[in-house]
Amino acid sequence: MNKIRKEKEMKRIFWVFIATILLFSCSTSNRMLGVSDKNLIDISREKEEYEIIVMDPGFDTWFATTWSPAKDRSVEYYALWNQRYVNAWNYKATNPHTAELFDSTIQYDPTADYGIEVERVLYYYFRWVDTKLGIPILDSPPPRGIL
């Protein structure tokens, strides 16, 4: 029963990361990009702007109650952990033994400036998968006190 629940959660995560991949791989142009029926992203010509939309309803509540300015870290901290998480995620997505939980790879460019908000939400999303869904991504995640 627990495995079925995890599989359903991972399928939701798959769609979240499809949206994330679309957001991260967009080039600059003066147009509107539809991610879903309810969400539009404005991409301006002057500068690349990224936005991450997590479509799993449980995450927003968890994030709102878990993150606080007192716990905030630097953009470099989040980017470093995100790169580790993405590498581990992509490895598991391509490994036949774990691919059923990690349906797709994530296109994350560690040299891109995604901004603190995107880096923070992506980091917390990985932590949410680890802690709330109980699906380990990294062998050695950040310490629990440093969510």
Residue pairs with C-beta under 8 A, 6 or more apart in sequence:
6 101
6 133
6 134
6 135
7 100
7 101
9 56
9 133
9 135
10 100
10 101
10 102
10 103
10 135
11 103
12 55
12 56
13 56
13 103
13 129
13 133
14 103
14 104
15 55
16 53
16 54
16 55
16 56
16 125
17 104
17 106
18 104
19 35
19 36
19 39
19 53
19 55
20 52
20 53
20 106
20 122
21 104
21 106
21 107
22 33
22 35
23 35
23 41
23 50
23 51
23 52
23 53
24 50
24 107
24 108
24 109
24 112
24 114
25 107
26 33
26 41
26 43
26 48
26 50
28 43
28 44
28 45
28 47
28 48
29 43
29 45
30 43
30 44
30 45
31 43
32 40
32 41
32 42
32 43
33 40
33 41
33 43
34 40
35 41
35 53
36 53
36 55
39 53
41 51
42 49
43 49
48 112
48 113
49 115
50 112
50 114
50 115
50 118
51 117
51 118
52 117
52 118
52 121
52 122
52 125
54 60
54 63
54 121
54 125
58 128
58 132
59 125
59 128
62 128
62 132
63 121
63 124
63 125
63 128
66 124
66 147
67 120
67 124
67 147
71 146
71 147
72 120
73 120
73 146
75 115
75 116
75 119
78 116
78 119
78 120
78 122
78 123
79 110
79 114
79 119
81 123
81 126
81 142
82 108
82 119
82 122
82 123
82 126
83 108
83 110
84 138
85 122
85 123
85 126
85 137
85 138
86 106
86 108
88 137
88 138
88 139
89 102
89 105
89 106
89 126
89 137
90 105
90 106
92 98
92 99
92 101
92 102
92 137
93 99
93 102
93 103
93 104
93 105
93 106
94 105
101 135
114 122
124 147
126 137
127 141
127 142
127 147
129 135
129 137
130 136
130 137
130 138
130 141
131 144
131 147
